[in-house]
Amino acid sequence: MVSSQKAKRVAADAVEFLEVLETAGVIVDGDNQVVNQSSRALEMGLVEYEKVISTELVELMNEARRTKSSITLELFFAKNFRSPKLYVSARATMLSEELVILLVEDRTEAKRLEETRRDFVENISHELKTPISAISLLAEALQVALDDPEQVKKFANNLQRESKRLGALVTKIIQLSRIQAGDLQGEIEVFDLGSTVDEAIELNQFLADSKGVKIASDTPADIFVMGDAGLISMAMKNLIENAVLYSDSGSNVGVGLTVDGDFAEVTVTDQGIGIPLDQQERIFERFYRVDPSRSRETGGTGLGLSIVKHAANNHGGDVTVFSRPNLGSTFTLRIPTHQEEDNQKEMQ
Ligand code: ADP
């Protein structure tokens, strides 16, 4: 029980203050009975029957009271077994002779970002090691084979292939980490999507010819979108490149552009190897490859679709896939069209 009116007032003032913060706050008396809580604490479900439900948090408050100091603890917290687990930072401090305040900050998103960043760095180191050690081995082999022109030619070709792969990997890593920063990087402009798609086709023409894959397209002019044309071009290039790479010689790739409501839709369809249903979500993750050995053959980095996804999201759009193994795949990139009124609104 809170013994004095003064303590009650202190608790009420503290909670009022907490309402303006993102941090959840609970105030307990000497018996750990909850005197007051902020609405964020209510949302998080920290309190039940006027008690803080987590024994770890109760111990934290006891410790703060015993040591008369502020104590911080990071822990996982869930309201009940059906609720999502939150990663929280909790701090308990004496508020008065009698009262202890418990501040709980939801750090789930920050922790997830930190883990993503750490995984990314680990993956990069792993992916870079493979071509780097191949280059070093090939250079050694070249030194040994100096008297054999045939061998020299073979090793030099392999050396060139591996260094190209390394270059492509580094470029994609840089592109992806820039895009992931969230902002559109290049100049923001209104551009004709059809021309950008045509450019991306052009960039893949040599690859398609050398693989014996035909690209047919229907990309009408005058469909305008606003954003970073370079980024959308890169995304389109990746989608068309994949369609060609994961197809056999003699097959066709189709690229289409239409408008559906407020969105422009670019579709890239191939008759290639397709993607198993249970992997279709995962292919947009960084470094994910359905068949790492085939992907290695094609010089894949596992980053292309991740770049496409981020490019689409950064433009307020998305990318989806429809695919059946051995029949082929269709990737659809959707981004909002630019309306004339948008221009007028901007000018006002
Ligand atoms: P990669 O550089 O390995 O192609 P991506 O991120 O572009 O990396 O693609 C991830 C994986 O998705 C690929 O390794 C491949 O397994 C699969 N994939 C992507 N596009 C296609 C496609 N058009 N047909 C079949 N599989 C594809």
Boltz pocket constraint, residues with backbone or C-beta under 6 A from the ligand:
constraints:
  - pocket:
      binder: B
      contacts: [[A, 238], [A, 239], [A, 242], [A, 243], [A, 246], [A, 270], [A, 272], [A, 273], [A, 274], [A, 275], [A, 283], [A, 284], [A, 285], [A, 288], [A, 289], [A, 290], [A, 291], [A, 295], [A, 299], [A, 300], [A, 301], [A, 302], [A, 303], [A, 304], [A, 305], [A, 306], [A, 329]]
      max_distance: 6.0
